[in-house]
Amino acid sequence: MIFTCPACSKRAHRTQHHVFPRRFYNPRHKANRVYIYLCRPCHDQIERIIAEEEEKKGGQLTASRYVAIAQEFLEGGDNASQK
């Protein structure tokens, strides 16, 4: 489905980004139903941001930090170069 990406405003196919990484949450956990749609380049970029922060912290982040990363990303904090 073509849509306008909320992060970079480009028209593209959408991908589903789970705000809380599925690898840390049971598939039936309600956290797995929290997601945002992004274009593929923005999805890849937010995944890199999360991976770098998890590596720096040594593993899983707090739930509030995953939410904050998504909010900051959508507000343009880490994706300004794509606009």
C-alpha positions as CSV (number, residue, x, y, z in Angstrom):
1,M,0.0,0.0,0.0
2,I,1.3,3.4,-0.9
3,F,1.1,6.1,1.8
4,T,2.9,9.2,3.0
5,C,5.6,8.3,5.5
6,P,5.0,10.3,8.7
7,A,8.8,10.6,9.3
8,C,10.1,11.8,6.0
9,S,6.8,12.8,4.1
10,K,7.8,10.7,1.1
11,R,5.2,8.6,-0.8
12,A,6.1,4.9,-0.6
13,H,5.1,1.4,0.3
14,R,4.5,1.1,4.0
15,T,6.3,-1.2,6.4
16,Q,5.2,-2.0,10.0
17,H,7.6,-1.0,12.7
18,H,6.9,-2.6,16.1
19,V,7.7,0.1,18.7
20,F,8.6,-2.7,21.2
21,P,11.0,-5.2,19.4
22,R,9.3,-8.5,18.9
23,R,12.4,-10.4,20.0
24,F,11.9,-9.2,23.6
25,Y,8.1,-9.7,23.9
26,N,6.0,-12.8,23.8
27,P,3.9,-12.8,20.6
28,R,0.7,-12.6,22.6
29,H,1.9,-9.7,24.7
30,K,-0.1,-6.5,24.1
31,A,3.2,-4.6,23.4
32,N,3.4,-6.5,20.0
33,R,0.3,-4.6,18.9
34,V,1.9,-1.2,19.2
35,Y,3.4,-0.2,15.9
36,I,3.8,2.7,13.4
37,Y,3.9,2.6,9.6
38,L,7.1,3.9,8.0
39,C,8.6,3.7,4.5
40,R,11.4,1.1,4.2
41,P,14.3,3.6,4.4
42,C,12.9,5.2,7.6
43,H,12.1,1.7,9.1
44,D,15.7,0.6,8.4
45,Q,17.0,3.9,10.0
46,I,15.0,3.6,13.2
47,E,16.0,-0.1,13.5
48,R,19.7,1.0,13.3
49,I,19.1,3.7,15.9
50,I,17.5,1.1,18.2
51,A,20.3,-1.5,17.6
52,E,23.0,1.1,18.4
53,E,21.4,2.1,21.6
54,E,20.8,-1.5,22.7
55,E,24.4,-2.3,22.0
56,K,25.5,0.7,24.0
57,K,23.3,-0.2,26.9
58,G,24.1,-3.9,26.7
59,G,20.6,-5.3,25.8
60,Q,17.0,-4.5,26.0
61,L,15.9,-0.9,26.7
62,T,13.1,0.1,28.9
63,A,9.6,0.3,27.4
64,S,9.5,4.0,27.9
65,R,12.8,4.4,25.9
66,Y,11.4,2.4,22.9
67,V,8.5,4.8,22.9
68,A,10.7,7.8,23.2
69,I,12.9,6.7,20.3
70,A,9.8,6.4,18.1
71,Q,8.5,9.8,19.2
72,E,11.8,11.5,18.6
73,F,12.2,9.8,15.2
74,L,8.7,10.9,14.1
75,E,9.4,14.4,15.3
76,G,12.5,14.6,13.1
77,G,15.2,14.2,15.7
78,D,17.0,11.4,13.9
79,N,15.6,11.4,10.4
80,A,16.1,15.0,9.4
81,S,18.6,14.1,6.7
82,Q,15.8,12.2,4.8
83,K,13.5,15.3,4.6
